[in-house]
Amino acid sequence: MSKRENVWVSVCNAVAAGMMLSASYSLVTEGVALDSDSLTIMALPISHTIRVGLGILLGMLFVVGTKSYVERNEDLTLGDNLTGLEAAKVIMPHMV
């Protein structure tokens, strides 16, 4: 890849990352701002802030777990034509 192509790939990655951060921020603020619905588990109130935090944690665990799985399985196959690195790129394009 030429230096000029690297610059454009970097710019596109930065724009995509900014869009993902903006969308994530919007989802978090909307989730935290919801009116209380008095959810309790074992007599403990579970606020929307706790639920949003748990969702963030589970999402991060999913990404880390999937990345680890893809890295451990070099012979990964998706469908009839995607194997190895190509299959890994489909599952975790930003990690490969």
Secondary structure, DSSP 8 states (H G I E B T S, - for coil): --HHHHHHHHHHHHHHHHHHHHHHHHHHHHHHTS-----EETTEE--HHHHHHHHHHHHHHHHHHHHHHHHH-TT-EETTTEEHHHHHHHH-TTT-
